[in-house]
Amino acid sequence: MGLVTALGFSSCIDDEEPFDWAAQYEIERPIIEAYARENLANPQYHEIQGMRIWYEVIALGDDASYQYKVISNPNAQGGYAIEAPEVHVRYTTRLVQTDAVVRSVDDDEGEELAWNNEPAIWQAALFPREIRYDEDGELLDEPVEFGGITTNGLKRGGRIRVVTPSYFAYRNGSSGNIPANSPLFYDIEIVEIDEPSSNNNP
């Protein structure tokens, strides 16, 4: 069963040497804000760990299509982990500095996310700000803070555009044609969302 630790915004890149993320963010911050204001129709920002992710929600999707849930996990921060759904997405990724498209999936069925290989921005963009239900779909006494951008998370048909610092993307590592220390723009649409299958292990 797929699990993602609450507030576990860890990148899939492991740092091999110390790096001053605060200094890097200060370099990127004005570039990201300028890009967001120029390319988003209704730019807003969500702050995580003192860094702003700029975004606009195009559609939240069909609210009845999925219910985000948490599962008790003593090893997770706060004692809970999110049950990571099986998600198929269409998306475009651009480099903020050049606006060049570096990745794109636009076929009808979309591409299934492999949560263990995706940068943290995907969790922030898709998952809820807090989760109110346990694995049985029962209402929790207190919601579990998760930190996602939207209140209830994106559902089927949901679409969001985000401009993220490199910290929540590939950090100071490169990935394919994405250079190190690259703030990124994502245009993401959820084609399908469902309960996790046994092979969906983040």
Secondary structure as UniProt FT lines:
FT   STRAND          3..5
FT   TURN            6..7
FT   HELIX           21..39
FT   STRAND          44..48
FT   TURN            49..50
FT   STRAND          51..59
FT   HELIX           63..65
FT   STRAND          70..72
FT   TURN            74..75
FT   HELIX           77..79
FT   STRAND          80..83
FT   STRAND          86..95
FT   TURN            96..98
FT   STRAND          101..105
FT   TURN            108..109
FT   STRAND          111..112
FT   HELIX           115..117
FT   HELIX           120..126
FT   STRAND          130..134
FT   TURN            135..136
FT   STRAND          139..145
FT   STRAND          159..164
FT   HELIX           166..168
FT   TURN            169..172
FT   TURN            176..177
FT   TURN            180..181
FT   STRAND          184..194
FT   TURN            198..199
//
